[in-house]
Amino acid sequence: MEQKRLLLALVLSAVILIGWSYLFPPPPPTKNNANNANAQQQSAQTPAPETPAPTEAATNAQTDPSTTVVDDAPQRTLTISTPLYETRLDSRGAVATSWIIKTYRDPETKRERKLYSIASTKEREQQLQLIPQEANLPESLRGKPRTQPLQLSAGEAVLDVPLGSRNYRTGDIAGEGDAVLELKPGEERRVELKMTDPASGLDVTKALTFKADSYNVVLETRVTRNGQPLPNVKMAVGPNIGDQGTPHYTFYQVAPEAVAVGGEKTMRLTASEIAGNKENAEVNGEKVQRIGGQVDWASVGDTYFAMALVLPRPIEGLEYRTQKYEHVSDGNKEERHLITAHVPVPTDGAPTPLFVGPKDHYLLNSISEELSAAHGGRPVDLEELINYGWFSSISRPLARPILWSIKHLNQLTGSYGVAIILFTIIIYTLFFPLKWRSSKSMKKAQKLAPRMKELQEKIKGMKQNDPRLKELQMEQLRLMKEGNPLGGCLPLLIQMPFLFALYSAITISIDFRAASFLWMPDLSASDPIHLLPFLMAGSMVVLQLITPAPSADPLQRKMMAVVLPLMMLYMLWSAPSGLLVYWLVGNIVGFSQQLLINRLVKSEDDEEPPEKNRAETRPRKSGPTKKLSAARASQT
């Protein structure tokens, strides 16, 4: 009986619905709605190379009917091409999906040089892409929500959905399809992207001013909600800005990392450090590192390239987020991380410079001066993007004249490889007097080492009240003063800061990138056939064997002559070719200098005068002095 009633109720409901539709048909769609439907269909059929996906929370919010809004703007791709770079903007989310560096322009010499990916070969040149592309990511990340550069977020799902997934209108750029804007030298172009979302009350304008002759892009961001400026809005810098063709990251070719400056403090964080910090929260599969205090600018970049957002005024709220994935190259697996900076930005339209380009000393200094002047004298030092290593306070000021010298030697010779060779010869020539003094001190210490050891053994077995103890200790002090091994080390220590600076200059300078020499296609990359590391280690063995050491023990000398070069071979196996060229040439020059020094030292110290002449020319001294002379005579 209940089933019959249920069936009758369903039939009556169907009759009522059908009759209502027949008697009261819905009004026909308006012309505007039809146009919107056609625009939506065209947008869906237009493929986008990169589409920023919303976060998991935003995706859940988007399925809520109350937050779903029909997109009334077509999806477009805008390509802005300048002599220096080419960038591609997607109207969906108003984000950058591609940023290709085409040319490096030296601000000092005004010379230009084409730049390509490190994965390029002579047969096949690859573009220097700085933004990860979907096709190059592992399958574990393809098709999943991923932040794109310049994407805005407010921390609320109801706002992040339209900010990151709605199509922005492209202002005065005519047409509805993709567009290409070509900027010639001296030109600039302002691109304005707008989006209005009645459901959330958002009104967003993102304007970008591109200059043909500058790596700087000026951003102006206006975000209001119900007519009021929206606080706590962040813009994405990253993920993983850098050469996307890098097959494997090493100690010298570092993975993209975070660099942020607030006041006088510079913070550097690697993605692995953020991911491995147990105190960091995990949100939607990403590790989040919150940076306390106000920030002047923040960036993401690898060894040679970076994207940095310079704020018009210090703002709090910077975050770095990382996501782990597995990279496979030539069958070798490598754990990598996507790292993205979420930088708080002013939403009142204040001009905010965005630097995207090479981390060159001269270029960064030039841009820093411009930005400091534009910010009312507030100092901006983008050279902090360059990592000068642990001894940056020493190596940074010394690296500048080194880079200047090598750059000008390259202008004379036309080859950075030859410039490094000439510079190495000049440097070793300047340090020759120090090397000579060091060798003389080492030679003396080596000759007096047996007597020093003998005195140590005698003193060790004596009692404190032994009257001969003081006499032996005085003789020991005289020997240490005459043959102090530190006298040989001090000249070498004087050279160390300069050597650190030279190492930093060669390993971080964009000048050596893609500069070929002999069989090496890139002086900033490792030797493709690994011949230089073996030559460097072999020359180091020979140099160690002919260089005087404080110890006269032949076994110890041979151990040092083998162990140290093997350690350097391991450390420099994947070092930049330019650094190995410097090291190898330095060993060769050092070998010839050491041969000359050995002959000079031998003629001065090893040829002792006859005992008779020595007695005539030297006054008689007390007992300890006689013992010292006897020790010398026994050694000769």
CORBEL-V486046 format. One record per residue. RES is the residue in three letters. D_LAST is the distance of its C-alpha to the last C-alpha in Angstrom with 2 decimals. Layout:
BEGIN
res=RES d_last=D_LAST
res=RES d_last=D_LAST
END
This chain:
BEGIN
res=MET d_last=127.65
res=GLU d_last=124.44
res=GLN d_last=122.97
res=LYS d_last=126.13
res=ARG d_last=125.92
res=LEU d_last=122.25
res=LEU d_last=123.08
res=LEU d_last=126.03
res=ALA d_last=123.88
res=LEU d_last=121.28
res=VAL d_last=124.02
res=LEU d_last=125.67
res=SER d_last=122.32
res=ALA d_last=121.64
res=VAL d_last=125.16
res=ILE d_last=124.77
res=LEU d_last=121.38
res=ILE d_last=122.64
res=GLY d_last=125.86
res=TRP d_last=124.08
res=SER d_last=121.81
res=TYR d_last=124.88
res=LEU d_last=126.99
res=PHE d_last=124.21
res=PRO d_last=121.65
res=PRO d_last=118.41
res=PRO d_last=118.31
res=PRO d_last=116.61
res=PRO d_last=113.03
res=THR d_last=112.73
res=LYS d_last=111.25
res=ASN d_last=108.14
res=ASN d_last=107.45
res=ALA d_last=107.74
res=ASN d_last=105.24
res=ASN d_last=102.86
res=ALA d_last=103.25
res=ASN d_last=102.49
res=ALA d_last=99.45
res=GLN d_last=98.21
res=GLN d_last=98.76
res=GLN d_last=96.89
res=SER d_last=94.01
res=ALA d_last=93.80
res=GLN d_last=93.76
res=THR d_last=90.99
res=PRO d_last=87.62
res=ALA d_last=84.79
res=PRO d_last=81.18
res=GLU d_last=80.08
res=THR d_last=82.52
res=PRO d_last=81.26
res=ALA d_last=82.65
res=PRO d_last=83.66
res=THR d_last=82.11
res=GLU d_last=83.63
res=ALA d_last=85.51
res=ALA d_last=86.81
res=THR d_last=87.93
res=ASN d_last=89.91
res=ALA d_last=91.47
res=GLN d_last=92.38
res=THR d_last=94.51
res=ASP d_last=96.61
res=PRO d_last=99.81
res=SER d_last=99.88
res=THR d_last=96.59
res=THR d_last=97.15
res=VAL d_last=97.99
res=VAL d_last=98.92
res=ASP d_last=96.37
res=ASP d_last=98.27
res=ALA d_last=95.48
res=PRO d_last=94.19
res=GLN d_last=90.58
res=ARG d_last=88.73
res=THR d_last=85.25
res=LEU d_last=84.15
res=THR d_last=81.27
res=ILE d_last=79.74
res=SER d_last=77.63
res=THR d_last=75.55
res=PRO d_last=72.94
res=LEU d_last=70.21
res=TYR d_last=71.51
res=GLU d_last=74.50
res=THR d_last=75.90
res=ARG d_last=78.80
res=LEU d_last=81.06
res=ASP d_last=83.45
res=SER d_last=86.67
res=ARG d_last=86.74
res=GLY d_last=84.84
res=ALA d_last=83.83
res=VAL d_last=80.27
res=ALA d_last=77.55
res=THR d_last=77.10
res=SER d_last=74.71
res=TRP d_last=72.23
res=ILE d_last=70.49
res=ILE d_last=67.90
res=LYS d_last=68.41
res=THR d_last=66.37
res=TYR d_last=63.55
res=ARG d_last=64.29
res=ASP d_last=61.44
res=PRO d_last=62.98
res=GLU d_last=60.55
res=THR d_last=60.71
res=LYS d_last=64.11
res=ARG d_last=62.88
res=GLU d_last=64.22
res=ARG d_last=62.67
res=LYS d_last=64.43
res=LEU d_last=63.21
res=TYR d_last=63.62
res=SER d_last=62.86
res=ILE d_last=59.47
res=ALA d_last=61.47
res=SER d_last=62.42
res=THR d_last=61.48
res=LYS d_last=61.88
res=GLU d_last=65.04
res=ARG d_last=66.48
res=GLU d_last=66.03
res=GLN d_last=66.98
res=GLN d_last=68.22
res=LEU d_last=66.14
res=GLN d_last=68.43
res=LEU d_last=67.58
res=ILE d_last=70.36
res=PRO d_last=70.52
res=GLN d_last=73.30
res=GLU d_last=75.58
res=ALA d_last=74.86
res=ASN d_last=71.10
res=LEU d_last=71.43
res=PRO d_last=71.49
res=GLU d_last=74.90
res=SER d_last=74.51
res=LEU d_last=74.83
res=ARG d_last=77.29
res=GLY d_last=80.75
res=LYS d_last=79.81
res=PRO d_last=80.17
res=ARG d_last=77.24
res=THR d_last=76.75
res=GLN d_last=76.39
res=PRO d_last=74.90
res=LEU d_last=77.34
res=GLN d_last=79.52
res=LEU d_last=81.28
res=SER d_last=81.89
res=ALA d_last=83.63
res=GLY d_last=82.99
res=GLU d_last=86.62
res=ALA d_last=87.70
res=VAL d_last=91.01
res=LEU d_last=89.11
res=ASP d_last=86.10
res=VAL d_last=88.42
res=PRO d_last=89.99
res=LEU d_last=86.79
res=GLY d_last=84.79
res=SER d_last=87.42
res=ARG d_last=90.21
res=ASN d_last=90.45
res=TYR d_last=90.01
res=ARG d_last=92.22
res=THR d_last=90.36
res=GLY d_last=92.21
res=ASP d_last=92.97
res=ILE d_last=91.34
res=ALA d_last=94.37
res=GLY d_last=95.21
res=GLU d_last=94.72
res=GLY d_last=92.17
res=ASP d_last=88.46
res=ALA d_last=87.44
res=VAL d_last=84.56
res=LEU d_last=83.72
res=GLU d_last=81.67
res=LEU d_last=80.05
res=LYS d_last=79.14
res=PRO d_last=76.55
res=GLY d_last=77.79
res=GLU d_last=80.32
res=GLU d_last=80.60
res=ARG d_last=82.96
res=ARG d_last=84.21
res=VAL d_last=85.07
res=GLU d_last=87.29
res=LEU d_last=87.93
res=LYS d_last=90.67
res=MET d_last=91.99
res=THR d_last=94.89
res=ASP d_last=95.59
res=PRO d_last=98.98
res=ALA d_last=98.48
res=SER d_last=95.51
res=GLY d_last=96.41
res=LEU d_last=93.15
res=ASP d_last=92.94
res=VAL d_last=89.55
res=THR d_last=88.34
res=LYS d_last=84.87
res=ALA d_last=84.14
res=LEU d_last=81.04
res=THR d_last=80.32
res=PHE d_last=78.10
res=LYS d_last=76.53
res=ALA d_last=75.58
res=ASP d_last=72.52
res=SER d_last=71.07
res=TYR d_last=69.57
res=ASN d_last=71.50
res=VAL d_last=74.87
res=VAL d_last=77.08
res=LEU d_last=78.96
res=GLU d_last=82.12
res=THR d_last=83.39
res=ARG d_last=86.82
res=VAL d_last=87.94
res=THR d_last=91.13
res=ARG d_last=93.20
res=ASN d_last=96.87
res=GLY d_last=96.07
res=GLN d_last=93.32
res=PRO d_last=89.56
res=LEU d_last=87.91
res=PRO d_last=84.92
res=ASN d_last=81.84
res=VAL d_last=81.72
res=LYS d_last=78.37
res=MET d_last=77.12
res=ALA d_last=74.78
res=VAL d_last=71.47
res=GLY d_last=70.17
res=PRO d_last=69.81
res=ASN d_last=66.38
res=ILE d_last=66.18
res=GLY d_last=63.50
res=ASP d_last=62.95
res=GLN d_last=65.18
res=GLY d_last=63.55
res=THR d_last=60.23
res=PRO d_last=59.89
res=HIS d_last=57.31
res=TYR d_last=55.88
res=THR d_last=52.14
res=PHE d_last=49.65
res=TYR d_last=49.79
res=GLN d_last=53.48
res=VAL d_last=55.03
res=ALA d_last=58.56
res=PRO d_last=61.20
res=GLU d_last=60.73
res=ALA d_last=62.48
res=VAL d_last=61.57
res=ALA d_last=63.86
res=VAL d_last=63.69
res=GLY d_last=65.71
res=GLY d_last=65.19
res=GLU d_last=61.47
res=LYS d_last=60.60
res=THR d_last=59.50
res=MET d_last=59.98
res=ARG d_last=58.49
res=LEU d_last=59.73
res=THR d_last=59.27
res=ALA d_last=62.28
res=SER d_last=60.58
res=GLU d_last=59.98
res=ILE d_last=63.67
res=ALA d_last=64.78
res=GLY d_last=62.55
res=ASN d_last=63.65
res=LYS d_last=66.11
res=GLU d_last=67.66
res=ASN d_last=68.92
res=ALA d_last=72.52
res=GLU d_last=73.59
res=VAL d_last=76.56
res=ASN d_last=78.08
res=GLY d_last=74.90
res=GLU d_last=72.66
res=LYS d_last=70.15
res=VAL d_last=70.88
res=GLN d_last=68.38
res=ARG d_last=70.21
res=ILE d_last=68.32
res=GLY d_last=69.40
res=GLY d_last=69.92
res=GLN d_last=70.87
res=VAL d_last=69.30
res=ASP d_last=68.92
res=TRP d_last=68.11
res=ALA d_last=67.17
res=SER d_last=65.84
res=VAL d_last=64.83
res=GLY d_last=62.29
res=ASP d_last=59.38
res=THR d_last=56.12
res=TYR d_last=57.81
res=PHE d_last=61.52
res=ALA d_last=63.67
res=MET d_last=67.21
res=ALA d_last=67.52
res=LEU d_last=70.74
res=VAL d_last=70.59
res=LEU d_last=73.27
res=PRO d_last=75.33
res=ARG d_last=74.95
res=PRO d_last=72.91
res=ILE d_last=74.72
res=GLU d_last=74.16
res=GLY d_last=74.54
res=LEU d_last=71.71
res=GLU d_last=71.22
res=TYR d_last=68.87
res=ARG d_last=70.10
res=THR d_last=68.31
res=GLN d_last=69.63
res=LYS d_last=67.55
res=TYR d_last=67.93
res=GLU d_last=66.16
res=HIS d_last=64.93
res=VAL d_last=64.46
res=SER d_last=62.57
res=ASP d_last=61.90
res=GLY d_last=62.73
res=ASN d_last=60.17
res=LYS d_last=61.69
res=GLU d_last=60.51
res=GLU d_last=61.95
res=ARG d_last=63.04
res=HIS d_last=65.12
res=LEU d_last=67.64
res=ILE d_last=67.02
res=THR d_last=69.72
res=ALA d_last=70.04
res=HIS d_last=73.51
res=VAL d_last=73.53
res=PRO d_last=76.38
res=VAL d_last=78.10
res=PRO d_last=80.77
res=THR d_last=84.19
res=ASP d_last=85.79
res=GLY d_last=84.63
res=ALA d_last=81.70
res=PRO d_last=79.40
res=THR d_last=76.36
res=PRO d_last=73.60
res=LEU d_last=72.16
res=PHE d_last=68.90
res=VAL d_last=68.26
res=GLY d_last=65.47
res=PRO d_last=61.76
res=LYS d_last=59.26
res=ASP d_last=57.83
res=HIS d_last=56.28
res=TYR d_last=58.33
res=LEU d_last=61.49
res=LEU d_last=61.35
res=ASN d_last=60.71
res=SER d_last=63.66
res=ILE d_last=65.98
res=SER d_last=64.85
res=GLU d_last=65.86
res=GLU d_last=69.26
res=LEU d_last=69.87
res=SER d_last=68.84
res=ALA d_last=71.36
res=ALA d_last=74.02
res=HIS d_last=73.54
res=GLY d_last=74.24
res=GLY d_last=70.65
res=ARG d_last=69.59
res=PRO d_last=65.96
res=VAL d_last=65.42
res=ASP d_last=61.86
res=LEU d_last=62.01
res=GLU d_last=58.30
res=GLU d_last=57.91
res=LEU d_last=58.92
res=ILE d_last=55.37
res=ASN d_last=52.90
res=TYR d_last=49.62
res=GLY d_last=48.05
res=TRP d_last=46.75
res=PHE d_last=45.15
res=SER d_last=48.25
res=SER d_last=48.30
res=ILE d_last=45.00
res=SER d_last=45.21
res=ARG d_last=48.87
res=PRO d_last=48.60
res=LEU d_last=45.47
res=ALA d_last=47.05
res=ARG d_last=49.85
res=PRO d_last=47.88
res=ILE d_last=45.95
res=LEU d_last=49.25
res=TRP d_last=50.62
res=SER d_last=47.72
res=ILE d_last=47.87
res=LYS d_last=51.66
res=HIS d_last=51.65
res=LEU d_last=49.00
res=ASN d_last=51.33
res=GLN d_last=54.18
res=LEU d_last=52.23
res=THR d_last=51.04
res=GLY d_last=53.83
res=SER d_last=51.46
res=TYR d_last=49.87
res=GLY d_last=47.22
res=VAL d_last=46.16
res=ALA d_last=46.44
res=ILE d_last=43.98
res=ILE d_last=41.49
res=LEU d_last=41.79
res=PHE d_last=41.61
res=THR d_last=38.42
res=ILE d_last=36.74
res=ILE d_last=37.95
res=ILE d_last=36.74
res=TYR d_last=33.21
res=THR d_last=33.07
res=LEU d_last=34.17
res=PHE d_last=31.54
res=PHE d_last=28.67
res=PRO d_last=27.48
res=LEU d_last=27.39
res=LYS d_last=25.46
res=TRP d_last=22.86
res=ARG d_last=22.52
res=SER d_last=22.41
res=SER d_last=19.58
res=LYS d_last=17.45
res=SER d_last=18.28
res=MET d_last=17.60
res=LYS d_last=14.13
res=LYS d_last=13.31
res=ALA d_last=15.16
res=GLN d_last=13.36
res=LYS d_last=9.83
res=LEU d_last=11.70
res=ALA d_last=13.94
res=PRO d_last=12.63
res=ARG d_last=13.00
res=MET d_last=16.29
res=LYS d_last=17.51
res=GLU d_last=16.89
res=LEU d_last=18.87
res=GLN d_last=21.54
res=GLU d_last=22.10
res=LYS d_last=22.51
res=ILE d_last=24.84
res=LYS d_last=26.81
res=GLY d_last=27.89
res=MET d_last=28.81
res=LYS d_last=32.31
res=GLN d_last=33.36
res=ASN d_last=34.50
res=ASP d_last=31.28
res=PRO d_last=30.32
res=ARG d_last=26.56
res=LEU d_last=27.06
res=LYS d_last=27.45
res=GLU d_last=24.39
res=LEU d_last=22.18
res=GLN d_last=24.07
res=MET d_last=23.43
res=GLU d_last=19.68
res=GLN d_last=20.08
res=LEU d_last=22.16
res=ARG d_last=19.69
res=LEU d_last=16.98
res=MET d_last=19.73
res=LYS d_last=20.78
res=GLU d_last=17.48
res=GLY d_last=16.59
res=ASN d_last=20.17
res=PRO d_last=20.73
res=LEU d_last=24.30
res=GLY d_last=23.23
res=GLY d_last=22.57
res=CYS d_last=25.83
res=LEU d_last=28.14
res=PRO d_last=28.18
res=LEU d_last=29.04
res=LEU d_last=31.72
res=ILE d_last=33.27
res=GLN d_last=33.82
res=MET d_last=35.43
res=PRO d_last=38.95
res=PHE d_last=39.06
res=LEU d_last=38.04
res=PHE d_last=40.73
res=ALA d_last=43.25
res=LEU d_last=42.42
res=TYR d_last=42.77
res=SER d_last=46.11
res=ALA d_last=47.36
res=ILE d_last=46.82
res=THR d_last=48.24
res=ILE d_last=51.40
res=SER d_last=52.39
res=ILE d_last=55.62
res=ASP d_last=54.39
res=PHE d_last=52.27
res=ARG d_last=55.13
res=ALA d_last=56.72
res=ALA d_last=54.36
res=SER d_last=53.41
res=PHE d_last=50.28
res=LEU d_last=49.60
res=TRP d_last=50.74
res=MET d_last=50.82
res=PRO d_last=54.36
res=ASP d_last=53.42
res=LEU d_last=50.19
res=SER d_last=51.32
res=ALA d_last=51.64
res=SER d_last=49.18
res=ASP d_last=48.16
res=PRO d_last=51.09
res=ILE d_last=49.00
res=HIS d_last=45.87
res=LEU d_last=43.58
res=LEU d_last=41.83
res=PRO d_last=40.59
res=PHE d_last=38.85
res=LEU d_last=37.33
res=MET d_last=36.15
res=ALA d_last=34.56
res=GLY d_last=32.91
res=SER d_last=31.42
res=MET d_last=30.23
res=VAL d_last=28.34
res=VAL d_last=26.48
res=LEU d_last=25.79
res=GLN d_last=24.46
res=LEU d_last=22.00
res=ILE d_last=20.39
res=THR d_last=20.57
res=PRO d_last=17.61
res=ALA d_last=18.67
res=PRO d_last=17.97
res=SER d_last=17.48
res=ALA d_last=14.60
res=ASP d_last=17.25
res=PRO d_last=18.06
res=LEU d_last=21.61
res=GLN d_last=22.31
res=ARG d_last=21.25
res=LYS d_last=23.48
res=MET d_last=26.27
res=MET d_last=26.20
res=ALA d_last=26.12
res=VAL d_last=29.29
res=VAL d_last=31.18
res=LEU d_last=31.27
res=PRO d_last=32.56
res=LEU d_last=35.13
res=MET d_last=36.34
res=MET d_last=36.72
res=LEU d_last=38.51
res=TYR d_last=40.97
res=MET d_last=41.52
res=LEU d_last=41.95
res=TRP d_last=43.95
res=SER d_last=47.17
res=ALA d_last=45.75
res=PRO d_last=47.48
res=SER d_last=46.42
res=GLY d_last=45.81
res=LEU d_last=43.16
res=LEU d_last=41.42
res=VAL d_last=41.56
res=TYR d_last=39.81
res=TRP d_last=37.13
res=LEU d_last=36.52
res=VAL d_last=36.39
res=GLY d_last=34.07
res=ASN d_last=31.62
res=ILE d_last=31.88
res=VAL d_last=31.39
res=GLY d_last=28.53
res=PHE d_last=26.82
res=SER d_last=27.10
res=GLN d_last=25.97
res=GLN d_last=22.88
res=LEU d_last=21.88
res=LEU d_last=22.32
res=ILE d_last=20.43
res=ASN d_last=17.37
res=ARG d_last=17.36
res=LEU d_last=17.96
res=VAL d_last=15.33
res=LYS d_last=12.65
res=SER d_last=14.00
res=GLU d_last=13.99
res=ASP d_last=10.92
res=ASP d_last=8.23
res=GLU d_last=8.73
res=GLU d_last=7.62
res=PRO d_last=10.45
res=PRO d_last=10.71
res=GLU d_last=11.11
res=LYS d_last=14.76
res=ASN d_last=15.38
res=ARG d_last=13.72
res=ALA d_last=16.07
res=GLU d_last=18.95
res=THR d_last=18.71
res=ARG d_last=18.08
res=PRO d_last=20.82
res=ARG d_last=20.43
res=LYS d_last=20.67
res=SER d_last=21.80
res=GLY d_last=20.23
res=PRO d_last=18.75
res=THR d_last=16.82
res=LYS d_last=15.37
res=LYS d_last=14.38
res=LEU d_last=12.65
res=SER d_last=10.67
res=ALA d_last=9.91
res=ALA d_last=8.86
res=ARG d_last=6.40
res=ALA d_last=5.19
res=SER d_last=5.52
res=GLN d_last=3.79
res=THR d_last=0.00
END
